[in-house]
Amino acid sequence: MKLSLIPKLILFTILLSISSNIAAQIEPGVYISNLENDVYELKIDSSYFVLTVYEKSPAKFIKTAGGFYTAANDTLKIALEFHSNHHLDSLTTLKFSFKMENDQLIIKGNSEGSLTKQPKVNQDLDGAWLFATRGPDEGQKRRGETNTRKTLKFLQNGRFQWIAYDTKDMQFKGTGGGSYTSKDGIYTENIEFFSKDDARVGASLEFKYEIEGDDWHHTGKNSKGAPMYEIWGKRK
């Protein structure tokens, strides 16, 4: 059966498995599969993955999931930190197996279901960041790993995604992402999916940034045009 004919919910579950197994066998990166109008985008580093599904035209967010994984042989076990469909399936963990062929991440037994590794792009701000506090930094209390409420920014190979969630009861708050550039103190986001408002797709947002130690100082104007100053801490 062709992968494109599998219902989206089933396909998403299968692709979650893909992300897992692949991580154990390939280097970190961004992997994308375009199935007609659907985009499946996997961002994975040495310990964490984020998988998102969205439609291009008309723009529509479908779902996202992410968390820490452990890998052994061809099996990946994932402890989900967020899952936008948790209210439907109650999943908190995943366990899957896959295979890699060159730059293709493939579901075993179905060569048509693959994600392609994207070219490597190194930029300032690459990595995983957690929202810490509003700036300026005047010694106020910071939100960190011990706080169940988190906003994660995952930037890799020219692709970005933010996810707001609460690990208590797997509460998903929202997400958005697309492509980005960060150079010479200017950070630009080009939105390709946005869970709260699909009409935001196509917008380009420009900010200033400074890196101070393990902190990213992010300044500019928010979507309503009001001044914004955020401090993000590097996730380790």
VOKETOR-859192 format. One line per field, with one value per residue: y, x, z of N, C-alpha, C in turn; residue number from 1. Coordinates in nm, 2 decimals, always signed. Atoms other than C-alpha are relative to their C-alpha. Layout:
residues N
n.c2: (Y|...)
n.c1: (X|...)
n.c3: (Z|...)
ca.c2: (Y|...)
ca.c1: (X|...)
ca.c3: (Z|...)
c.c2: (Y|...)
c.c1: (X|...)
c.c3: (Z|...)
resi: (NUM|...)
***
This chain:
residues 236
n.c2: (-0.12|-0.12|-0.07|-0.12|+0.03|+0.03|-0.11|-0.08|+0.04|+0.12|-0.03|-0.08|+0.09|+0.07|-0.09|-0.02|+0.12|-0.02|-0.10|+0.07|+0.09|-0.07|-0.08|+0.09|+0.04|-0.11|-0.12|-0.10|-0.08|-0.02|+0.09|-0.05|+0.08|-0.06|+0.09|-0.08|-0.13|+0.02|-0.01|+0.07|-0.06|+0.06|-0.07|+0.09|-0.02|+0.12|+0.06|-0.06|-0.01|-0.07|+0.03|-0.08|+0.02|-0.11|-0.01|-0.12|-0.09|-0.11|+0.03|+0.06|+0.08|+0.13|+0.05|+0.00|+0.07|+0.00|+0.04|+0.06|+0.14|+0.09|+0.09|+0.12|+0.07|-0.07|-0.03|-0.13|-0.03|-0.14|-0.05|-0.12|-0.12|-0.06|+0.08|-0.08|+0.08|+0.08|+0.00|+0.10|+0.14|+0.02|+0.05|-0.07|+0.06|+0.07|+0.10|+0.03|+0.04|-0.05|+0.02|-0.11|+0.03|-0.13|-0.12|+0.03|+0.07|+0.09|+0.09|+0.14|+0.07|-0.09|-0.10|-0.13|-0.09|-0.04|-0.14|-0.03|-0.09|-0.13|-0.05|-0.06|-0.14|-0.05|-0.15|-0.04|+0.04|+0.14|+0.08|+0.00|-0.11|-0.01|-0.13|-0.02|-0.11|-0.13|-0.09|+0.03|+0.09|-0.07|+0.10|+0.06|+0.14|+0.06|+0.12|+0.09|+0.14|+0.05|-0.05|+0.08|-0.09|-0.03|-0.04|+0.05|-0.04|+0.10|-0.05|+0.10|+0.00|-0.10|+0.03|-0.03|+0.03|-0.02|+0.08|-0.04|+0.12|+0.03|+0.15|+0.05|+0.04|-0.01|-0.11|-0.07|-0.14|-0.06|+0.01|-0.07|+0.02|-0.02|-0.02|-0.12|-0.04|-0.07|-0.05|-0.13|-0.06|-0.01|+0.13|-0.01|+0.12|+0.01|+0.10|+0.09|+0.07|-0.07|+0.08|-0.08|-0.08|+0.03|-0.12|-0.06|+0.06|-0.09|-0.11|+0.00|-0.08|-0.03|-0.04|-0.01|+0.10|+0.00|+0.12|-0.03|+0.13|+0.10|-0.07|-0.07|-0.11|-0.01|-0.13|-0.05|-0.03|+0.12|+0.00|-0.11|-0.13|-0.05|+0.03|+0.13|+0.03|+0.13|+0.07|+0.14|+0.07|+0.12|+0.12|+0.09)
n.c1: (+0.09|-0.08|+0.00|+0.08|+0.14|+0.02|+0.06|-0.10|-0.03|-0.09|-0.12|-0.08|-0.05|-0.11|-0.12|-0.06|-0.09|-0.12|-0.10|-0.07|-0.10|-0.10|-0.08|-0.11|-0.09|-0.05|-0.04|+0.11|+0.03|+0.14|+0.04|+0.13|+0.07|+0.12|+0.10|+0.10|+0.01|-0.03|-0.14|-0.04|-0.13|-0.06|-0.13|-0.06|-0.14|-0.06|+0.08|+0.13|+0.06|+0.13|+0.06|+0.11|+0.07|+0.08|+0.03|-0.05|+0.10|-0.01|-0.08|+0.08|-0.08|+0.06|-0.03|-0.14|-0.04|-0.14|-0.05|-0.13|+0.00|-0.12|-0.01|-0.08|+0.01|+0.08|+0.12|-0.01|+0.11|+0.02|+0.08|+0.05|+0.02|+0.13|+0.07|+0.12|+0.12|+0.01|+0.14|+0.07|-0.05|-0.06|-0.14|-0.10|-0.13|+0.01|-0.11|+0.01|-0.12|-0.01|-0.13|-0.05|-0.07|-0.07|+0.06|+0.14|+0.05|+0.10|+0.07|-0.04|+0.10|+0.08|-0.10|+0.06|+0.02|-0.13|-0.03|-0.13|-0.09|-0.02|-0.14|-0.04|-0.02|-0.04|+0.03|+0.01|+0.12|+0.03|+0.01|+0.13|+0.01|+0.12|+0.03|-0.05|+0.07|+0.01|-0.11|-0.14|-0.03|-0.02|+0.00|+0.13|+0.01|+0.00|+0.07|-0.10|+0.04|+0.09|+0.13|+0.07|+0.04|-0.11|+0.01|-0.12|-0.03|-0.09|-0.06|-0.10|-0.01|+0.08|+0.14|+0.03|+0.13|+0.03|+0.11|+0.04|+0.07|-0.02|-0.02|+0.10|+0.12|-0.02|+0.08|-0.06|+0.05|-0.01|-0.13|-0.02|-0.14|-0.03|-0.14|-0.06|-0.14|-0.05|-0.13|-0.04|+0.10|+0.14|+0.06|+0.12|+0.08|+0.09|+0.09|+0.06|+0.11|+0.03|+0.12|+0.11|+0.06|-0.06|-0.01|-0.13|-0.09|-0.04|-0.06|-0.14|-0.02|-0.14|-0.04|-0.14|-0.04|-0.13|-0.03|-0.08|-0.02|+0.10|+0.13|+0.03|+0.09|+0.08|+0.07|+0.06|+0.14|+0.08|+0.10|+0.10|-0.07|-0.05|-0.14|-0.02|-0.14|+0.00|-0.13|+0.01|-0.12|-0.04|+0.03|-0.12)
n.c3: (+0.00|+0.01|-0.12|+0.01|-0.02|-0.14|-0.07|-0.05|-0.14|+0.01|+0.06|-0.09|-0.10|+0.07|+0.02|-0.14|-0.01|+0.09|-0.06|-0.10|+0.05|+0.08|-0.08|-0.05|+0.11|+0.08|-0.07|-0.02|+0.11|+0.04|+0.10|+0.04|+0.11|+0.06|+0.05|+0.06|-0.06|-0.14|-0.03|-0.12|-0.02|-0.12|-0.05|-0.10|-0.04|-0.06|-0.11|+0.00|+0.14|+0.02|+0.13|+0.02|+0.12|+0.04|+0.14|+0.06|+0.06|-0.09|-0.11|-0.11|-0.10|-0.03|-0.13|-0.04|-0.11|-0.02|-0.13|-0.01|+0.04|-0.02|+0.12|-0.01|+0.12|+0.09|-0.08|-0.07|-0.10|-0.02|-0.11|+0.05|-0.08|+0.05|+0.11|+0.03|+0.01|-0.13|-0.05|+0.08|-0.01|-0.13|+0.01|-0.07|+0.04|+0.13|+0.02|+0.14|+0.07|+0.14|+0.06|+0.07|+0.13|+0.04|-0.07|-0.01|-0.12|+0.06|-0.08|+0.04|+0.08|+0.08|+0.05|+0.03|-0.12|-0.04|-0.03|+0.06|-0.08|+0.07|-0.01|-0.13|+0.00|-0.13|-0.02|-0.14|-0.07|+0.01|-0.12|-0.08|-0.10|-0.08|-0.04|-0.14|-0.06|+0.08|-0.02|-0.01|-0.10|-0.13|-0.11|-0.02|+0.01|+0.14|+0.03|+0.04|+0.02|-0.11|+0.02|+0.10|+0.11|+0.08|+0.14|+0.07|+0.13|+0.06|+0.12|+0.06|+0.15|+0.07|-0.03|-0.14|-0.05|-0.14|-0.05|-0.14|-0.05|-0.14|-0.01|-0.09|+0.07|+0.14|+0.05|+0.12|+0.01|+0.13|+0.07|+0.13|+0.05|+0.14|+0.02|-0.07|+0.01|-0.11|+0.04|-0.03|-0.09|+0.05|+0.01|+0.08|+0.01|+0.11|-0.05|+0.09|-0.07|-0.13|-0.05|-0.05|+0.10|+0.13|+0.08|-0.02|+0.09|+0.10|-0.07|-0.03|-0.12|-0.02|-0.14|-0.03|-0.10|-0.06|-0.08|-0.12|-0.07|+0.05|+0.02|+0.12|-0.02|+0.12|-0.01|+0.12|-0.02|+0.01|+0.12|-0.01|+0.01|-0.13|-0.03|-0.06|-0.04|-0.06|-0.02|+0.02|-0.05|+0.07|-0.06|+0.00)
ca.c2: (+0.00|+0.34|+0.55|+0.85|+0.66|+0.58|+0.80|+1.09|+0.98|+0.64|+0.79|+1.04|+0.75|+0.56|+0.86|+0.91|+0.56|+0.66|+0.95|+0.72|+0.45|+0.69|+0.89|+0.58|+0.54|+0.88|+1.21|+1.49|+1.70|+1.79|+1.54|+1.63|+1.43|+1.60|+1.38|+1.57|+1.87|+1.73|+1.81|+1.58|+1.75|+1.58|+1.78|+1.56|+1.61|+1.37|+1.32|+1.50|+1.49|+1.70|+1.58|+1.80|+1.76|+2.04|+2.12|+2.38|+2.51|+2.62|+2.64|+2.41|+2.28|+1.91|+1.79|+1.78|+1.57|+1.56|+1.44|+1.27|+0.93|+0.64|+0.42|+0.06|-0.13|-0.05|+0.04|+0.39|+0.46|+0.80|+0.97|+1.24|+1.59|+1.72|+1.57|+1.78|+1.48|+1.35|+1.44|+1.19|+0.89|+0.95|+0.85|+0.95|+0.71|+0.56|+0.26|+0.20|+0.05|+0.17|+0.17|+0.43|+0.42|+0.69|+1.02|+0.85|+0.76|+0.47|+0.28|-0.09|-0.27|+0.05|+0.24|+0.50|+0.63|+0.82|+1.14|+1.31|+1.46|+1.83|+2.01|+2.11|+2.48|+2.62|+2.95|+3.14|+3.03|+2.67|+2.43|+2.39|+2.68|+2.72|+3.04|+3.18|+3.52|+3.86|+4.10|+4.29|+4.05|+4.21|+3.90|+3.80|+3.44|+3.23|+2.95|+2.64|+2.26|+2.21|+2.41|+2.19|+2.48|+2.52|+2.70|+2.53|+2.68|+2.42|+2.56|+2.34|+2.36|+2.67|+2.54|+2.67|+2.57|+2.69|+2.48|+2.59|+2.30|+2.17|+1.83|+1.80|+1.61|+1.66|+1.99|+2.13|+2.51|+2.59|+2.58|+2.76|+2.73|+2.74|+2.87|+3.12|+3.31|+3.44|+3.65|+3.96|+4.02|+3.99|+3.69|+3.64|+3.39|+3.29|+3.12|+2.81|+2.66|+2.81|+2.60|+2.89|+3.08|+2.94|+3.29|+3.38|+3.15|+3.35|+3.62|+3.72|+3.85|+4.02|+4.06|+4.15|+3.90|+3.89|+3.58|+3.63|+3.31|+3.05|+3.31|+3.44|+3.79|+3.83|+4.18|+4.35|+4.38|+4.11|+4.02|+4.31|+4.57|+4.60|+4.61|+4.27|+4.15|+3.78|+3.58|+3.22|+2.98|+2.71|+2.37|+2.12)
ca.c1: (+0.00|+0.14|+0.24|+0.05|-0.28|-0.23|-0.45|-0.26|-0.29|-0.14|+0.12|+0.23|+0.27|+0.48|+0.70|+0.75|+0.90|+1.12|+1.27|+1.36|+1.55|+1.72|+1.86|+2.06|+2.22|+2.27|+2.42|+2.20|+2.02|+1.69|+1.50|+1.20|+0.94|+0.69|+0.39|+0.18|+0.07|+0.18|+0.52|+0.68|+0.98|+1.21|+1.48|+1.71|+2.03|+2.23|+1.96|+1.64|+1.40|+1.11|+0.87|+0.61|+0.35|+0.18|+0.02|+0.15|-0.15|-0.37|-0.14|-0.26|-0.08|-0.15|+0.05|+0.39|+0.57|+0.91|+1.12|+1.44|+1.54|+1.78|+1.90|+2.02|+2.09|+1.80|+1.55|+1.48|+1.28|+1.14|+1.01|+0.78|+0.79|+0.51|+0.26|-0.01|-0.24|-0.20|-0.56|-0.66|-0.42|-0.27|+0.08|+0.37|+0.64|+0.72|+0.93|+1.01|+1.26|+1.38|+1.66|+1.87|+1.98|+2.23|+2.04|+1.70|+1.52|+1.30|+1.02|+1.12|+0.94|+0.81|+1.07|+0.81|+0.79|+1.11|+1.25|+1.55|+1.84|+1.87|+2.20|+2.39|+2.39|+2.58|+2.46|+2.47|+2.20|+2.20|+2.08|+1.80|+1.70|+1.45|+1.28|+1.43|+1.28|+1.18|+1.47|+1.66|+1.84|+1.81|+1.84|+1.48|+1.37|+1.43|+1.22|+1.44|+1.44|+1.27|+0.97|+0.71|+0.60|+0.84|+0.89|+1.15|+1.32|+1.49|+1.72|+1.91|+2.03|+1.84|+1.51|+1.35|+1.06|+0.92|+0.70|+0.51|+0.40|+0.37|+0.51|+0.26|-0.03|+0.13|-0.04|+0.04|+0.01|+0.12|+0.40|+0.53|+0.83|+0.99|+1.32|+1.56|+1.88|+2.10|+2.40|+2.58|+2.32|+2.01|+1.78|+1.50|+1.22|+1.02|+0.70|+0.58|+0.35|+0.17|-0.07|-0.27|-0.33|-0.26|-0.30|+0.04|+0.21|+0.42|+0.52|+0.88|+0.99|+1.32|+1.49|+1.82|+2.02|+2.32|+2.48|+2.61|+2.76|+2.48|+2.21|+2.05|+1.91|+1.63|+1.49|+1.26|+0.88|+0.62|+0.34|+0.13|+0.41|+0.50|+0.86|+0.99|+1.29|+1.33|+1.62|+1.66|+1.90|+2.10|+1.96|+2.24)
ca.c3: (+0.00|-0.10|+0.20|+0.07|+0.10|+0.47|+0.69|+0.83|+1.20|+1.11|+0.89|+1.16|+1.41|+1.15|+1.08|+1.46|+1.45|+1.16|+1.34|+1.62|+1.44|+1.21|+1.49|+1.61|+1.27|+1.12|+1.21|+1.34|+1.09|+0.92|+0.72|+0.51|+0.30|+0.07|+0.01|-0.24|-0.03|+0.31|+0.46|+0.72|+0.88|+1.13|+1.33|+1.53|+1.73|+1.95|+2.21|+2.10|+1.80|+1.68|+1.41|+1.26|+0.99|+0.80|+0.47|+0.23|+0.03|+0.18|+0.48|+0.76|+1.08|+1.14|+1.44|+1.62|+1.87|+2.03|+2.32|+2.43|+2.29|+2.36|+2.08|+2.07|+1.75|+1.52|+1.79|+1.93|+2.25|+2.29|+2.60|+2.47|+2.62|+2.40|+2.16|+2.00|+1.96|+2.32|+2.39|+2.12|+2.17|+2.52|+2.40|+2.62|+2.49|+2.15|+2.04|+1.67|+1.43|+1.08|+0.83|+0.65|+0.28|+0.19|+0.27|+0.28|+0.60|+0.51|+0.67|+0.66|+0.38|+0.21|+0.00|-0.09|+0.26|+0.30|+0.44|+0.27|+0.46|+0.39|+0.33|+0.64|+0.72|+1.02|+1.17|+1.49|+1.74|+1.62|+1.89|+2.15|+2.37|+2.65|+2.73|+3.06|+3.13|+3.00|+2.96|+3.06|+3.29|+3.64|+3.85|+3.82|+3.86|+3.55|+3.41|+3.38|+3.34|+3.67|+3.56|+3.39|+3.18|+2.89|+2.56|+2.34|+2.04|+1.82|+1.55|+1.30|+0.94|+0.86|+1.01|+1.33|+1.55|+1.88|+2.09|+2.41|+2.63|+2.99|+3.07|+3.35|+3.19|+2.84|+2.78|+2.43|+2.40|+2.05|+1.79|+1.48|+1.25|+0.91|+0.79|+0.96|+0.92|+1.20|+1.11|+1.23|+1.51|+1.29|+1.33|+1.08|+1.09|+0.78|+0.90|+0.72|+0.98|+1.29|+1.50|+1.64|+1.32|+0.97|+0.83|+0.98|+0.73|+0.49|+0.74|+0.79|+1.13|+1.19|+1.54|+1.69|+1.89|+2.12|+2.27|+2.63|+2.77|+2.74|+2.70|+2.38|+2.41|+2.16|+2.10|+1.86|+1.81|+1.87|+1.62|+1.76|+1.71|+2.08|+2.20|+2.31|+2.50|+2.57|+2.72|+2.61|+2.79|+2.60|+2.67|+2.77)
c.c2: (+0.12|+0.08|+0.12|-0.03|-0.04|+0.12|+0.08|-0.04|-0.12|+0.04|+0.08|-0.10|-0.08|+0.08|+0.03|-0.11|+0.02|+0.08|-0.07|-0.08|+0.07|+0.06|-0.09|-0.03|+0.11|+0.12|+0.09|+0.08|+0.02|-0.09|+0.03|-0.09|+0.08|-0.10|+0.08|+0.14|-0.01|+0.01|-0.07|+0.05|-0.05|+0.08|-0.09|+0.03|-0.13|-0.07|+0.04|+0.00|+0.08|-0.03|+0.08|-0.02|+0.12|+0.00|+0.14|+0.10|-0.06|-0.04|-0.06|-0.08|-0.13|-0.05|+0.01|-0.08|+0.00|-0.04|-0.06|-0.15|-0.07|-0.10|-0.12|-0.08|+0.07|+0.04|+0.13|+0.01|+0.14|+0.03|+0.14|+0.11|+0.07|-0.08|+0.07|-0.08|-0.09|-0.01|-0.11|-0.14|-0.03|-0.05|+0.09|-0.06|-0.07|-0.09|-0.05|-0.05|+0.04|-0.04|+0.13|-0.05|+0.13|+0.11|-0.02|-0.07|-0.07|-0.09|-0.14|-0.06|+0.09|+0.11|+0.13|+0.09|+0.04|+0.15|+0.03|+0.10|+0.13|+0.04|+0.06|+0.15|+0.04|+0.15|+0.02|-0.05|-0.15|-0.07|+0.01|+0.10|+0.00|+0.14|+0.01|+0.11|+0.12|+0.08|+0.14|-0.09|+0.08|-0.09|-0.06|-0.15|-0.05|-0.13|-0.10|-0.14|-0.05|+0.04|-0.09|+0.07|+0.04|+0.06|-0.03|+0.06|-0.10|+0.05|-0.09|+0.01|+0.09|-0.01|+0.03|-0.05|+0.04|-0.08|+0.04|-0.12|-0.01|-0.15|-0.06|-0.03|+0.02|+0.11|+0.08|+0.14|+0.06|-0.02|+0.08|-0.03|+0.02|+0.02|+0.12|+0.03|+0.07|+0.04|+0.15|+0.07|+0.01|-0.14|+0.02|-0.13|+0.01|-0.11|-0.08|-0.08|+0.07|-0.06|+0.09|+0.08|-0.02|+0.12|+0.07|-0.06|+0.10|+0.13|-0.01|+0.10|+0.02|+0.05|+0.02|-0.10|+0.03|-0.13|+0.04|-0.13|-0.10|+0.06|+0.06|+0.11|+0.04|+0.12|+0.04|+0.03|-0.13|+0.01|+0.12|+0.14|+0.06|-0.04|-0.14|-0.03|-0.13|-0.05|-0.15|-0.06|-0.13|-0.13|-0.10|-0.14)
c.c1: (+0.09|-0.01|-0.09|-0.15|-0.03|-0.06|+0.10|+0.04|+0.09|+0.13|+0.09|+0.06|+0.12|+0.12|+0.07|+0.10|+0.12|+0.10|+0.08|+0.11|+0.11|+0.10|+0.12|+0.10|+0.05|+0.04|-0.12|-0.03|-0.15|-0.03|-0.15|-0.06|-0.12|-0.09|-0.11|+0.00|+0.04|+0.15|+0.03|+0.15|+0.05|+0.13|+0.05|+0.14|+0.04|-0.09|-0.15|-0.05|-0.13|-0.06|-0.13|-0.06|-0.09|-0.03|+0.04|-0.10|-0.13|+0.08|-0.09|+0.10|-0.08|+0.04|+0.16|+0.02|+0.15|+0.04|+0.14|-0.01|+0.13|-0.01|+0.09|-0.03|-0.09|-0.13|+0.02|-0.12|+0.00|-0.09|-0.05|-0.01|-0.12|-0.05|-0.13|-0.13|-0.01|-0.14|-0.08|+0.05|+0.07|+0.14|+0.10|+0.14|-0.03|+0.12|-0.01|+0.14|-0.01|+0.13|+0.03|+0.07|+0.05|-0.07|-0.15|-0.03|-0.12|-0.07|+0.03|-0.12|-0.08|+0.10|-0.06|-0.02|+0.13|+0.01|+0.14|+0.07|+0.02|+0.15|+0.03|+0.03|+0.03|-0.02|+0.01|-0.14|-0.04|-0.01|-0.14|+0.01|-0.13|-0.02|+0.03|-0.08|-0.01|+0.12|-0.04|+0.03|+0.04|-0.01|-0.13|+0.00|-0.01|-0.08|+0.10|-0.05|-0.10|-0.14|-0.07|-0.04|+0.12|-0.03|+0.14|+0.02|+0.11|+0.05|+0.11|-0.01|-0.10|-0.15|-0.02|-0.14|-0.01|-0.12|-0.03|-0.08|+0.02|+0.01|-0.09|-0.13|+0.01|-0.09|+0.08|-0.06|+0.00|+0.14|+0.00|+0.14|+0.01|+0.15|+0.05|+0.14|+0.04|+0.15|+0.02|-0.11|-0.14|-0.05|-0.14|-0.07|-0.10|-0.10|-0.07|-0.11|-0.02|-0.13|-0.12|-0.07|+0.07|+0.02|+0.14|+0.11|+0.04|+0.06|+0.15|+0.02|+0.15|+0.03|+0.15|+0.03|+0.14|+0.02|+0.09|+0.01|-0.10|-0.14|-0.01|-0.10|-0.07|-0.09|-0.06|-0.15|-0.08|-0.10|-0.10|+0.08|+0.06|+0.14|+0.01|+0.14|-0.01|+0.14|-0.02|+0.13|+0.03|-0.04|+0.12|-0.04)
c.c3: (+0.00|+0.13|+0.00|+0.02|+0.15|+0.07|+0.08|+0.15|+0.00|-0.05|+0.10|+0.11|-0.06|-0.01|+0.14|+0.02|-0.08|+0.07|+0.10|-0.05|-0.07|+0.09|+0.05|-0.11|-0.08|+0.08|+0.02|-0.12|-0.02|-0.11|-0.04|-0.11|-0.04|-0.06|-0.06|+0.07|+0.15|+0.01|+0.13|+0.02|+0.14|+0.03|+0.11|+0.03|+0.07|+0.10|-0.01|-0.15|+0.01|-0.13|-0.01|-0.14|-0.03|-0.15|-0.06|-0.06|-0.01|+0.13|+0.12|+0.09|+0.03|+0.14|+0.02|+0.12|+0.02|+0.14|-0.01|-0.04|+0.05|-0.11|+0.03|-0.12|-0.10|+0.07|+0.08|+0.09|+0.03|+0.11|-0.04|+0.10|-0.04|-0.12|-0.02|+0.00|+0.13|+0.05|-0.08|+0.02|+0.14|+0.00|+0.08|-0.03|-0.14|-0.01|-0.15|-0.05|-0.15|-0.07|-0.08|-0.13|-0.05|+0.08|+0.02|+0.13|-0.04|+0.10|-0.05|-0.08|-0.09|-0.05|-0.04|+0.11|+0.06|+0.03|-0.05|+0.09|-0.07|+0.02|+0.13|-0.02|+0.15|+0.02|+0.15|+0.05|-0.03|+0.13|+0.06|+0.11|+0.07|+0.05|+0.15|+0.07|-0.09|+0.04|+0.04|+0.12|+0.13|+0.12|+0.03|-0.01|-0.14|+0.00|-0.05|-0.02|+0.10|-0.01|-0.10|-0.12|-0.08|-0.14|-0.06|-0.13|-0.05|-0.14|-0.06|-0.15|-0.07|+0.03|+0.15|+0.04|+0.15|+0.04|+0.15|+0.05|+0.16|+0.01|+0.10|-0.09|-0.16|-0.07|-0.11|-0.01|-0.14|-0.06|-0.13|-0.05|-0.15|-0.02|+0.07|-0.05|+0.13|-0.03|+0.04|+0.09|-0.05|-0.02|-0.07|-0.01|-0.12|+0.03|-0.11|+0.06|+0.14|+0.05|+0.04|-0.11|-0.13|-0.08|+0.02|-0.09|-0.11|+0.05|+0.02|+0.11|+0.02|+0.15|+0.01|+0.10|+0.05|+0.08|+0.12|+0.08|-0.06|-0.02|-0.14|+0.03|-0.13|+0.02|-0.13|+0.03|-0.01|-0.12|+0.01|-0.01|+0.13|+0.02|+0.08|+0.03|+0.07|+0.02|+0.00|+0.05|-0.09|+0.07|-0.01|+0.02)
resi: (1|2|3|4|5|6|7|8|9|10|11|12|13|14|15|16|17|18|19|20|21|22|23|24|25|26|27|28|29|30|31|32|33|34|35|36|37|38|39|40|41|42|43|44|45|46|47|48|49|50|51|52|53|54|55|56|57|58|59|60|61|62|63|64|65|66|67|68|69|70|71|72|73|74|75|76|77|78|79|80|81|82|83|84|85|86|87|88|89|90|91|92|93|94|95|96|97|98|99|100|101|102|103|104|105|106|107|108|109|110|111|112|113|114|115|116|117|118|119|120|121|122|123|124|125|126|127|128|129|130|131|132|133|134|135|136|137|138|139|140|141|142|143|144|145|146|147|148|149|150|151|152|153|154|155|156|157|158|159|160|161|162|163|164|165|166|167|168|169|170|171|172|173|174|175|176|177|178|179|180|181|182|183|184|185|186|187|188|189|190|191|192|193|194|195|196|197|198|199|200|201|202|203|204|205|206|207|208|209|210|211|212|213|214|215|216|217|218|219|220|221|222|223|224|225|226|227|228|229|230|231|232|233|234|235|236)
***
